[in-house]
Amino acid sequence: MELELITRRPARPRPDSPRLLLVHGICVGAWVWEEHVMPWFADAGFDVHALSLRGHGGSGGRERLNDWRLADYTDDLRRAVAQLDGGPLVVVGHSLGGAVVQDWVRSGGHAAGVALLASVPPWGLAYSAWQMMLSSPDLFQQLARLSFADAQSLDPDAMRRHLFSDDLPDADYARFAARVQGESRHVGIELQGWRPFAPMPWQSPPMFVLGGLDDRFIRPDAVRGTATYYGATPHLVPRLAHALMLDPRWEDAARPLLDWVLRLPA
């Protein structure tokens, strides 16, 4: 399986800094990190890498997308980490990517630190889905359609309203909508929580947990619960929605992540 791994290297490397490996969420690929997050961290002196899970972005396996399970995505992360072998690594997972990173740690993965951004919580999405059904039924209906329809067929107005802040420029959303894709039905079911994927808290490396106060998908109580589970401090960013790496306030998420990385033990 050919996997896409996008890399940005710093013009002025920061001495003894860990490398960053970014793992995307549902229906996208490594490209979601390219516009803002990767160049920003490279400018700060870090080697930055972004993985496209199989069936996503430029990786192989798109024709078999509905065959893949969470364990397959975890194996993709394991392969990417092996490819980057050679020094300390911080692994960052967003949404679905957060579940993949947690499963990787659970199955023996080691990192200098793990960052969970608007991540699937350790107990899965079942409670979050129930909350969504009550508070944002149109978003719930759209995401439920992913089980039998491609992401391109979803209501663009509903997806924009619920995944992004209100002030996202039209052109930015148009670029995003043109590249979204479907997601594995198996993984969508597994993420509800019936298949354990979180490590024991004492098994995990130093953890960073962040979410947006305006996230209608992974709500603030789920971010707080994830932080409590791992003994971390929750970071909740005002006016930040779920697709935080493309949000107008993306830097409000990147800055505390950078501060945390810089405080990690050498």
MOQUIJO-V243579 format. One record per residue. N is the residue number from 1. NEAR is the number of other C-alpha atoms within 8 Angstrom. D_CENTER is the distance of its C-alpha to the mean C-alpha in Angstrom with 2 decimals. Layout:
n={N | N}
near={NEAR | NEAR}
d_center={D_CENTER | D_CENTER}
This chain:
n={1 | 2 | 3 | 4 | 5 | 6 | 7 | 8 | 9 | 10 | 11 | 12 | 13 | 14 | 15 | 16 | 17 | 18 | 19 | 20 | 21 | 22 | 23 | 24 | 25 | 26 | 27 | 28 | 29 | 30 | 31 | 32 | 33 | 34 | 35 | 36 | 37 | 38 | 39 | 40 | 41 | 42 | 43 | 44 | 45 | 46 | 47 | 48 | 49 | 50 | 51 | 52 | 53 | 54 | 55 | 56 | 57 | 58 | 59 | 60 | 61 | 62 | 63 | 64 | 65 | 66 | 67 | 68 | 69 | 70 | 71 | 72 | 73 | 74 | 75 | 76 | 77 | 78 | 79 | 80 | 81 | 82 | 83 | 84 | 85 | 86 | 87 | 88 | 89 | 90 | 91 | 92 | 93 | 94 | 95 | 96 | 97 | 98 | 99 | 100 | 101 | 102 | 103 | 104 | 105 | 106 | 107 | 108 | 109 | 110 | 111 | 112 | 113 | 114 | 115 | 116 | 117 | 118 | 119 | 120 | 121 | 122 | 123 | 124 | 125 | 126 | 127 | 128 | 129 | 130 | 131 | 132 | 133 | 134 | 135 | 136 | 137 | 138 | 139 | 140 | 141 | 142 | 143 | 144 | 145 | 146 | 147 | 148 | 149 | 150 | 151 | 152 | 153 | 154 | 155 | 156 | 157 | 158 | 159 | 160 | 161 | 162 | 163 | 164 | 165 | 166 | 167 | 168 | 169 | 170 | 171 | 172 | 173 | 174 | 175 | 176 | 177 | 178 | 179 | 180 | 181 | 182 | 183 | 184 | 185 | 186 | 187 | 188 | 189 | 190 | 191 | 192 | 193 | 194 | 195 | 196 | 197 | 198 | 199 | 200 | 201 | 202 | 203 | 204 | 205 | 206 | 207 | 208 | 209 | 210 | 211 | 212 | 213 | 214 | 215 | 216 | 217 | 218 | 219 | 220 | 221 | 222 | 223 | 224 | 225 | 226 | 227 | 228 | 229 | 230 | 231 | 232 | 233 | 234 | 235 | 236 | 237 | 238 | 239 | 240 | 241 | 242 | 243 | 244 | 245 | 246 | 247 | 248 | 249 | 250 | 251 | 252 | 253 | 254 | 255 | 256 | 257 | 258 | 259 | 260 | 261 | 262 | 263 | 264 | 265 | 266}
near={6 | 6 | 12 | 11 | 10 | 8 | 8 | 10 | 10 | 11 | 7 | 6 | 9 | 8 | 4 | 5 | 10 | 11 | 12 | 12 | 12 | 13 | 16 | 18 | 12 | 8 | 10 | 13 | 13 | 16 | 9 | 10 | 13 | 9 | 9 | 10 | 11 | 12 | 10 | 8 | 12 | 14 | 10 | 8 | 13 | 15 | 14 | 14 | 13 | 14 | 16 | 15 | 15 | 15 | 11 | 14 | 11 | 8 | 14 | 10 | 10 | 9 | 5 | 8 | 12 | 8 | 7 | 11 | 10 | 10 | 7 | 9 | 12 | 12 | 9 | 11 | 13 | 10 | 8 | 10 | 8 | 7 | 6 | 6 | 6 | 4 | 6 | 9 | 11 | 14 | 13 | 15 | 19 | 13 | 15 | 13 | 14 | 18 | 16 | 14 | 15 | 12 | 13 | 13 | 13 | 13 | 7 | 6 | 8 | 6 | 10 | 11 | 13 | 14 | 14 | 14 | 12 | 15 | 15 | 12 | 11 | 10 | 8 | 11 | 11 | 9 | 7 | 11 | 10 | 8 | 9 | 13 | 12 | 7 | 6 | 10 | 9 | 8 | 12 | 11 | 9 | 12 | 8 | 7 | 9 | 12 | 10 | 5 | 8 | 10 | 11 | 9 | 6 | 9 | 7 | 7 | 6 | 10 | 12 | 9 | 9 | 13 | 12 | 14 | 13 | 5 | 5 | 10 | 6 | 6 | 6 | 8 | 10 | 8 | 8 | 8 | 9 | 7 | 7 | 10 | 10 | 11 | 14 | 12 | 9 | 11 | 11 | 10 | 7 | 11 | 14 | 11 | 11 | 7 | 7 | 6 | 11 | 11 | 11 | 7 | 8 | 5 | 8 | 11 | 9 | 8 | 11 | 14 | 15 | 14 | 18 | 16 | 12 | 11 | 15 | 11 | 10 | 14 | 13 | 11 | 6 | 10 | 17 | 9 | 9 | 11 | 13 | 10 | 9 | 10 | 7 | 10 | 8 | 12 | 7 | 10 | 11 | 7 | 9 | 16 | 15 | 15 | 8 | 12 | 10 | 10 | 12 | 7 | 9 | 13 | 6 | 8 | 12 | 9 | 8 | 8 | 10 | 9 | 8 | 9 | 9 | 7 | 6 | 9 | 3 | 4}
d_center={21.27 | 20.53 | 17.02 | 15.98 | 15.14 | 15.39 | 16.96 | 18.17 | 20.89 | 22.52 | 26.06 | 26.87 | 25.00 | 24.68 | 26.87 | 25.38 | 21.79 | 18.98 | 16.92 | 13.20 | 10.96 | 7.53 | 5.41 | 4.22 | 4.36 | 8.08 | 10.99 | 9.92 | 9.94 | 9.97 | 12.14 | 9.79 | 9.85 | 13.57 | 15.29 | 14.65 | 12.36 | 13.80 | 17.38 | 17.18 | 16.30 | 18.76 | 21.33 | 20.83 | 21.93 | 18.93 | 18.35 | 14.85 | 13.46 | 10.66 | 10.68 | 11.10 | 11.24 | 14.75 | 15.74 | 13.23 | 14.06 | 16.99 | 16.71 | 19.48 | 19.67 | 19.10 | 22.53 | 21.65 | 18.25 | 19.57 | 20.83 | 17.60 | 16.50 | 13.77 | 16.15 | 16.18 | 12.48 | 13.08 | 16.13 | 14.41 | 12.47 | 15.90 | 17.62 | 15.51 | 16.15 | 19.78 | 20.05 | 19.10 | 21.52 | 23.69 | 22.53 | 20.14 | 16.41 | 13.48 | 10.22 | 7.00 | 3.81 | 1.28 | 4.03 | 5.57 | 3.92 | 5.15 | 8.18 | 8.67 | 8.86 | 11.09 | 13.11 | 13.63 | 15.04 | 17.03 | 18.54 | 19.68 | 17.07 | 18.04 | 16.47 | 17.91 | 14.99 | 11.50 | 9.23 | 7.10 | 5.95 | 6.94 | 6.20 | 8.60 | 11.63 | 13.78 | 16.27 | 14.23 | 14.16 | 17.92 | 18.86 | 16.20 | 17.48 | 20.97 | 20.40 | 18.97 | 22.02 | 24.33 | 22.96 | 21.30 | 23.04 | 22.54 | 18.71 | 19.23 | 21.64 | 19.50 | 16.59 | 19.37 | 20.75 | 17.88 | 19.80 | 22.68 | 21.90 | 19.92 | 17.41 | 20.09 | 22.46 | 20.59 | 22.20 | 20.89 | 22.32 | 20.65 | 17.17 | 17.74 | 19.24 | 16.51 | 13.25 | 14.79 | 17.43 | 21.00 | 21.86 | 19.46 | 22.00 | 23.00 | 22.64 | 18.97 | 18.26 | 20.61 | 18.82 | 15.49 | 17.46 | 19.33 | 16.47 | 14.51 | 15.50 | 15.89 | 13.99 | 15.68 | 17.88 | 18.00 | 14.32 | 14.47 | 17.44 | 16.21 | 13.29 | 16.12 | 17.03 | 20.14 | 18.82 | 18.13 | 15.04 | 14.91 | 17.18 | 20.09 | 19.58 | 22.20 | 20.54 | 17.46 | 17.54 | 17.31 | 14.26 | 12.78 | 11.45 | 10.89 | 10.82 | 13.04 | 16.53 | 16.57 | 13.48 | 15.31 | 12.62 | 11.34 | 14.61 | 15.83 | 17.68 | 14.67 | 13.16 | 16.70 | 17.12 | 14.15 | 15.63 | 19.05 | 18.24 | 17.23 | 19.92 | 17.76 | 18.32 | 16.10 | 15.40 | 15.68 | 16.00 | 18.74 | 18.43 | 14.68 | 13.05 | 9.75 | 8.98 | 9.40 | 9.24 | 12.07 | 13.75 | 17.26 | 16.44 | 13.42 | 15.71 | 16.15 | 12.64 | 13.12 | 16.57 | 16.12 | 13.47 | 16.19 | 18.84 | 17.29 | 16.91 | 20.51 | 21.73 | 20.60 | 23.74 | 24.94}
